[in-house]
Amino acid sequence: MNITVQTVDNDWQVLPGGLTWFFVGQPKTGKTTAASKWSEKGSSGVLVLDADLGADFVEGANVVPITSLNIPYETEEVGGEVKLKMKDVKGKKLPIPIKPEARGYYHRTGKQKGKPMPVYSLAEALAWLKKDWDKLPYDTIVLDTVGEVNSWIEDIVKKEMNITAMGQGEWGSDWGAARRKNVDILKRMQSFVKKVGANLILIGHSKMTAVTDGRAQLSPELPSGLSRAITAKADVIGYITGDKSGGGYTISFKSYDERMIGSRLAPLAQKELPLDFKAVVDEIKNHNKETEVPWKE
């Protein structure tokens, strides 16, 4: 078998695909709104998997409400115990999924306000994307927020370990189990977007600034091990803030020791730009290789 060796020579006139972006910032700093348009097609090219249930106020966004990690099933009480309802399918007993429109959620805005709203599990949404991707108009998937997904995973881990709070597992086994489940989901999503040439945007809140050894620390509002795992796997990590002058929002890729921020894309390394897809793309396409800031792992 012959092995083909590729020599990397980036053409920054073509926006790379298969990237994982991680937008981090305080609540209400424009992360979801910006992410919902983060495509050369504008909002028509972006699908938001809304685990935070806040994207229904983002005008023009294409949203799939996500309310659980796994499919919820119908239950019934049998002999004082709550058990799954089962149905016979080709000789096998299988649990019955609760219909998406019967999961207890309602539209908050628009003409459908007050009517049952179909919601989905992350497992259902990812299965649908893999099955129907070639029929869909999107080139970017947004997961908003990773913190909400982590909270579902922690609930699962607590139930599996029969504990009431994270931290009760022996030798950090609960934190380790939650981190592995989170990273597994991220790996599967990254594998999918790389395969189809799409982009993935993860959205997370930032922790309130803490000062350690005289330095202001900046990191996602996640358990520390999970924060390191996700930031290590992201290609571009941008810190989003509001402009103090009231002129909008900015995204910073400036990296130093106390900030989990940065970019593998040389054109964005150590830059601070308006929070706007076109501004970021222009920065990439106008990049001069001779002035690159080397990226370091």
N, C-alpha and C positions, 0 to 999 in steps of 0.2 A: 504494500500500500504506500502510495506517495503522500507525503504531508505537505500541505501548502502553508508557507510562512508568509504572513502579512506584515508589511512595513507600514507603520502608522504615519499617515500624512493627512491631517485633518483639513477638510475644506470647509471653512467656517461660513461660506456662502450658502451652505445647506444646513438647516437646523437639524441637529442629531435627533434620532428617534430611540425608543426603548429606554428613555431616561426615567429615573426616579427623583422627583423633586420633593423636598420636605419644607413646607411653609410653617414657621414657628412664630408665634406672637401672642400678645395679650388678647383677650376676647374683644370683639367689635373693632378690630383694626383692619378690616377689609380683606381678610384672607380668603373667605369663601367666595365673595364677590369677584375678586381677581381670578381665583382658580377656575371659576365657572366660565371664564372667557379665555383660558390659557391655551389657545390653539390658533393656527393661522386661519382657521375657518370661523373664529370667534366662538360665541356660545353654542352654535350649532355643531361644533366639533367636540364638545365636552359633555361627559356624563358624570353627574355628581351622585355618589353613593352616600346618602345623607344619614349618618348614624347619630348626628347631633340634633336632628329634626329642627334645623334652623334655616335651611336653604329655601324654604317655601316663600321667603320674603325677598329672594334675589331675583329681580326681574329678568326674564328670558332664560333662566337656568333650566337645564334638563335634569330632573331629580328623580331618583328612586329612593323612597324612604326605607331605611334599614333599622329594624328595632331589636334584632337579636343576632347571635352568632349562628345558631343552628335553627332548623325548621321547628316551629312549635306544633305539637300534636294535640288532638282532642283527647280529653280524659273523662273518666267516669268513676263514680264511687261504687266499689264492690266490697261488701262485707266490712264497711268502715275504712277501707283503704282506697286511695286515689290511684287508679291504674289507667294505662293507655287504652283508648278504644282501638279495637283491631278490626280489620276487614279481610275477607278471603280474596286473594288475588292469585289465580292459577294454582290453587292448592296451598298457597303460603299465607300465613297470617301476618299482615303488615299494619303498622300504625297509620292513623288517618290524619293528614296534615290539616290544620285549621286554615280555612280559606283566607287569602290575604285581606279581603275586605271585611272579615269577621274577627279581626285580631284586636279590636277595641280602640282604634284610632279614627280621628275625624279631621276633615279638611278645616284649616284655620282661616283661609282667605279665599277670595274669588267667588265665582258663581257656585262652586261646590261646597262653600262654607257650611259646616254642620253636618254634612253627609259622611257616611263611612268612607274612610280612605284606605285603599289597599297598601299594605306594608309588607316587607319581605325580610327574610334572614340574609345575612351576608353569604351564606352557603348557596342559597337559591339564586342570588344576583350573580355570583361568580359562575355558577353552572350555566346560567342563561347567556352570559357574555361569551363563554367559551363555545357554546353551541351556535349562537347566532351572530357572532362578531362580523362575519363577512357581509351580513345583510344590514348592519347598523352603520350610521353615518359618522360615528365618533372616532377620534384619534387620541383622545385623552380621557383618562379615568381619574376621578378625584375621590379619595376616601376621607371623609370629614366626620369625626376626628379619630385619630388613632387612640386617643385617651379613652373615648367611649368604648371602642372595641376592647381595649385592655380591661376596662371595668367588667365587661361581660365575661371575658376569659378568667378574671380573678374570681368571679362568682362560681364559675364552673370548677375551678381548682379547689375552692373552699368546700364545695359539695363533695368532690371526689375524695378529698383528704379528711372530710368530716371535721372541719375547723370552722370557727365563726368569724375569724379575721385574718387577713394576711399578716404574716410574721409569726404565726403560731406553729408553722411546720418546722420539723426538726432540721437544724443546720441550713436554714434558708431553702429547704426543698420546695416550699410553695412558690417562692419568688422565682426559683429556677424553672419550675414547671410552667408558670405563666409566661415567662420570657420565651421558652421554647415554643409554646403554642403561638405566641405573637409572631415570632420570627418565621415559623413555618407558614403562616398565612402570608406574610410579606414575601417570602421566597416564591410562593405559588403565584402571587400577583405579579411579581417582577419577571418570573419566567414567562408568564403569559404575555405581558406587554413587550418584552424583548422579542418573543417569537413573532408577534404580529406587527412590530415596529411602532407601537403606540407609546404614549407616555403615561406615567403614573404620578399623581400628586397626592402626597400625604399631608394632612393638616393637623397641627397639634398646638396646644396652648403652651406658652412659656411659663416657667416658674417665676414667682416674684423674685426680684434680684436679691441675692444674698452676698454678703461680703466675707471672703475667706482670705486670710493673709494679706489684707489690704487691697484685694482685687474683687471687683464685682463679677460674680459668676452668672453665666447665662446658659440655660439648658431647657429642654422640653419638660413639661409637667408630667413626667412619667417616672417610674422606678429607675434608679440610676443604671442598673444593668441593662434594662430595656432601652433606655435613652442611648447608651453607647452602641448597642446592637443596631438600632435603627439608623442612627447617624452614620455608622460605619458602612451601611449598605446603600445609603442615599448618594446619588451622584451630585446633587446640588442642594444645599441647605441654606435657605434664606430667612433672615430675621426681619419681621415686618413690624413697623411702627408708624404711628401717626406723626406727621410733620408738626412740630411745635408751633409753627406760624399759622397753622390751620389750612395749609395749602395742599392737603391730601395725605397720601401714605407713601412710604418708601420701603424698599427691600434691600437689605444689606447682606453681602457675601463676605464681609470682612472677618477673617479668621485669626484668632490668636489663642493662647493657652487656655484662658478661662471662658472661651465661647465655643459651643458646639455648632459652629457655623462655618460655611466654606463651600468651595466648588471644585469639582474635577474638571470643569470646562475652563480652560485657561482664559478665555475672554471675560469671564465673570469673576475671576479670582480677585479678591480684595476690593471689589467695587461696591458702591452704593448707588442705587438707581430708583427712579420713580416706580411705584408698584403698578406696572403696566406691561402687558405682554409685548407690545410693539417696541417699547423702550429697551426691554431685555434682548429681543431679537436683533434690533439695530446695533446694540452693543456687541453682540456676537458677530454679526456680519461685517461690521466695520473694524474688526480686530486686526491688529498688526502683530504678526508672529514675533517680530524682532523686539517687541516691548513686553513679551509675556512674563508673567510672574509664575515661576515653576510651582506646580502643585506637588504637595508632599502628603504621603499616607500618614 
